[in-house]
């Protein structure tokens, strides 16, 4: 997101849009980055219901908002409202970042690189993976795990949603194996990924999409890289019920904060001439109640 100034105030205006947004820490991340780099800018929250998304994008144009992060549930519906979309965002079918390129309003997807970063060095070759959810973030997960450039691709990526319907187009598009929700515990999944809002701060905080006590057992592995994993893209709270129960069964856990930090840094650099956002993982982990030297 480029930091061109608003002609009215001299302060560049940025923000995040979604519905709801109570859980978002994006303003903290970006405003800290602006302050550290001496950029005259402000990053706000804009809660926008789905039926108002076209009007919001028009407001971005009219009010000279210089960039915007996009979260649940707008990542897919945003694409046709933009002037230009990156090849990656087009492949994923979702965008999580709006920025200006000249006079054209553009969309980028930084979710893919954000999701894949914590999996660097994890051996998924020949393994089974279970993906829970089918929204914009799930599309990024599917794109990352099925990318032709990925070394050691999983043998199967299973996908399931509570509706037993919304995951079917995703499965067809990315070559995933669809499951009925009631059968989601059957795969011998080395990696289980939650992309649903279940567990997010708020009314769904006590919920989880998966019961690890019912998970199919994996064969014992001596290779540390083959340790079963649980990955929750929810980052607030830092330890969701999904991760807490996964850890209790011996799985290594990856919190959504790792993905959040990487994608936030990439979003910050969208547009011409911007430097990199400093790494504020430590303060964010402390805010969320985790030791930064011992991340989830």
ZAMARGU-4260 file (C-alpha; in steps of 0.2 Angstrom, whole numbers, plus 5000, padded with zeros to 4 digits):
<rodrens>
0) 5000/5000/5000 | 5008/5016/4995 | 5009/5030/5007 | 5003/5045/4996 | 4996/5059/5007
5) 4978/5064/5008 | 4976/5082/5000 | 4964/5087/5013 | 4975/5084/5029 | 4992/5079/5023
10) 4990/5062/5032 | 4988/5047/5022 | 4972/5037/5027 | 4973/5017/5027 | 4962/5004/5036
15) 4955/4987/5036 | 4937/4982/5031 | 4928/4966/5036 | 4912/4961/5046 | 4915/4960/5060
20) 4931/4968/5065 | 4932/4967/5084 | 4946/4954/5083 | 4957/4964/5071 | 4975/4969/5077
25) 4979/4977/5060 | 4978/4995/5066 | 4991/4991/5079 | 5003/4983/5067 | 5002/4996/5054
30) 5001/5011/5065 | 5016/5005/5074 | 5025/5003/5057 | 5020/5020/5051 | 5027/5028/5068
35) 5043/5018/5066 | 5046/5023/5048 | 5041/5041/5051 | 5026/5040/5039 | 5012/5053/5041
40) 4998/5040/5040 | 4983/5033/5050 | 4976/5016/5049 | 4958/5013/5055 | 4944/5000/5056
45) 4929/5000/5044 | 4916/4987/5048 | 4906/4985/5032 | 4892/4972/5030 | 4893/4962/5014
50) 4879/4971/5005 | 4888/4988/5007 | 4905/4982/5000 | 4902/4990/4983 | 4898/5007/4991
55) 4913/5005/5002 | 4925/5003/4987 | 4917/5018/4979 | 4921/5027/4995 | 4939/5022/4994
60) 4940/5030/4977 | 4931/5046/4982 | 4939/5049/4999 | 4957/5046/4993 | 4960/5031/5005
65) 4977/5026/5000 | 4976/5007/5005 | 4965/4995/5014 | 4967/4977/5021 | 4952/4966/5018
70) 4946/4952/5029 | 4931/4940/5032 | 4919/4940/5022 | 4925/4952/5008 | 4940/4944/5000
75) 4931/4935/4986 | 4917/4948/4983 | 4930/4962/4981 | 4938/4956/4965 | 4925/4962/4952
80) 4925/4980/4961 | 4943/4983/4957 | 4952/4990/4941 | 4966/4978/4942 | 4970/4962/4951
85) 4987/4953/4952 | 4989/4936/4944 | 4991/4928/4961 | 4975/4936/4967 | 4966/4931/4951
90) 4972/4913/4953 | 4967/4912/4971 | 4950/4920/4967 | 4952/4932/4982 | 4961/4948/4987
95) 4966/4954/5005 | 4974/4970/5000 | 4969/4986/4991 | 4981/4999/4984 | 4983/5012/4971
100) 4995/5010/4956 | 4994/5027/4948 | 4975/5030/4946 | 4970/5012/4946 | 4963/5003/4961
105) 4972/4987/4963 | 4970/4971/4972 | 4984/4959/4979 | 4984/4943/4989 | 4997/4941/5003
110) 4988/4927/5012 | 4996/4914/5002 | 5014/4919/5006 | 5008/4922/5024 | 5001/4905/5026
115) 5015/4896/5018 | 5029/4905/5028 | 5027/4895/5045 | 5027/4879/5035 | 5045/4882/5028
120) 5055/4866/5031 | 5039/4856/5035 | 5039/4839/5026 | 5022/4837/5018 | 5027/4826/5003
125) 5016/4812/5002 | 5006/4817/5018 | 4987/4820/5019 | 4981/4837/5024 | 4964/4842/5030
130) 4957/4860/5027 | 4942/4866/5037 | 4933/4880/5028 | 4930/4887/5011 | 4931/4906/5012
135) 4944/4918/5005 | 4958/4912/5017 | 4954/4894/5013 | 4957/4898/4994 | 4974/4905/4999
140) 4978/4889/5008 | 4972/4878/4994 | 4983/4889/4981 | 4998/4887/4992 | 4997/4869/4995
145) 4993/4865/4977 | 5006/4877/4969 | 5016/4869/4955 | 5031/4877/4962 | 5029/4869/4979
150) 5042/4856/4983 | 5035/4840/4992 | 5017/4843/4989 | 5004/4833/5000 | 4997/4817/4993
155) 4979/4823/4996 | 4972/4839/5003 | 4954/4835/5010 | 4942/4850/5012 | 4926/4850/5022
160) 4913/4864/5028 | 4898/4863/5040 | 4886/4866/5025 | 4893/4851/5015 | 4891/4863/5000
165) 4902/4878/5000 | 4918/4868/4999 | 4913/4859/4983 | 4918/4873/4971 | 4935/4875/4980
170) 4938/4857/4978 | 4934/4857/4960 | 4945/4872/4956 | 4960/4867/4966 | 4959/4848/4964
175) 4955/4845/4982 | 4946/4830/4990 | 4929/4835/4997 | 4923/4827/5013 | 4906/4827/5021
180) 4908/4837/5038 | 4903/4822/5048 | 4918/4812/5040 | 4931/4826/5043 | 4940/4815/5056
185) 4943/4801/5045 | 4958/4806/5035 | 4975/4802/5043 | 4980/4820/5042 | 4997/4826/5046
190) 4992/4844/5045 | 4974/4850/5050 | 4970/4868/5046 | 4956/4879/5053 | 4951/4893/5041
195) 4934/4895/5049 | 4929/4909/5061 | 4926/4896/5075 | 4937/4901/5089 | 4939/4919/5085
200) 4937/4932/5098 | 4919/4935/5101 | 4903/4924/5101 | 4912/4909/5093 | 4927/4910/5105
205) 4923/4894/5114 | 4919/4884/5098 | 4931/4873/5087 | 4928/4865/5070 | 4937/4849/5075
210) 4938/4836/5089 | 4956/4830/5090 | 4951/4815/5101 | 4942/4808/5086 | 4956/4811/5074
215) 4962/4796/5064 | 4979/4790/5072 | 4995/4792/5062 | 5009/4780/5061 | 5023/4784/5073
220) 5037/4794/5065 | 5054/4796/5071 | 5057/4811/5059 | 5054/4827/5069 | 5048/4835/5053
225) 5034/4823/5052 | 5027/4828/5069 | 5008/4830/5067 | 5003/4848/5065 | 4988/4859/5069
230) 4987/4877/5060 | 4974/4889/5065 | 4973/4905/5055 | 4964/4914/5069 | 4976/4925/5079
235) 4965/4933/5092 | 4965/4924/5104 | 4982/4918/5101 | 4978/4901/5108 | 4961/4895/5102
240) 4952/4880/5108 | 4957/4871/5092 | 4975/4874/5096 | 4973/4870/5114 | 4965/4853/5111
245) 4978/4849/5097 | 4992/4852/5109 | 4985/4841/5122 | 4985/4827/5109 | 5004/4830/5105
250) 5002/4840/5089 | 5014/4855/5086 | 5004/4870/5084 | 5005/4885/5073 | 4995/4901/5077
255) 4987/4913/5065 | 4999/4927/5072 | 5013/4920/5061 | 5003/4921/5045 | 4996/4938/5051
260) 5013/4946/5053 | 5020/4940/5036 | 5005/4945/5026 | 5004/4962/5035 | 5022/4965/5031
265) 5019/4961/5013 | 5003/4971/5012 | 5013/4986/5019 | 5025/4985/5004 | 5012/4985/4991
270) 5013/4999/4979 | 5028/5008/4972 | 5043/5014/4983 | 5038/5007/5000 | 5051/5000/5013
275) 5048/4985/5023 | 5037/4986/5039 | 5048/4982/5055 | 5044/4966/5063 | 5033/4969/5078
280) 5029/4951/5082 | 5036/4953/5100 | 5024/4967/5105 | 5009/4958/5097 | 5013/4942/5106
285) 5014/4950/5122 | 4998/4959/5119 | 4990/4942/5115 | 4997/4934/5131 | 5011/4924/5123
290) 5030/4924/5127 | 5038/4930/5111 | 5053/4919/5114 | 5042/4904/5114 | 5028/4907/5101
295) 5014/4895/5098
</rodrens>
